[in-house]
Amino acid sequence: MKNTLFICFFVFKAVQEQQKMIEDLKTQNQNLQKQIDELKALIKK
């Protein structure tokens, strides 16, 4: 039982870290998309 709780704790922490990475990547993607849209607008002028 103790080993199972220990493993669950590390799995939970790993999922938390992955979620943080996903959120960071989403933010980065949004920023890059904004830059792309701005560059497209400049090209159209």
C-alpha positions in Angstrom: 0.0 0.0 0.0 2.8 2.4 0.9 4.5 1.8 -2.5 1.2 2.4 -4.3 0.8 5.8 -2.6 4.4 6.7 -3.3 3.9 5.9 -7.0 0.6 7.7 -7.2 2.3 10.8 -5.7 5.0 10.8 -8.4 2.5 10.2 -11.2 0.3 13.0 -9.9 3.4 15.4 -9.8 4.4 14.3 -13.3 0.9 15.1 -14.6 1.0 18.5 -13.0 4.3 19.2 -14.6 3.0 18.1 -18.0 -0.1 20.3 -17.6 2.2 23.3 -16.8 4.2 22.6 -19.9 1.0 22.3 -22.0 -0.2 25.7 -20.7 3.2 27.3 -21.4 3.2 25.9 -25.0 -0.4 27.1 -25.5 0.7 30.6 -24.5 3.8 30.4 -26.7 1.6 29.3 -29.6 -0.8 32.1 -29.1 2.1 34.6 -29.1 3.5 33.2 -32.3 0.1 33.2 -34.0 -0.2 36.9 -33.1 3.2 37.6 -34.7 2.1 35.7 -37.8 -1.1 37.7 -38.1 0.8 40.9 -37.6 3.3 40.0 -40.4 0.4 39.0 -42.7 -1.2 42.4 -42.1 2.1 44.1 -43.0 2.4 42.1 -46.2 -1.1 43.0 -47.3 -0.4 46.7 -47.1 
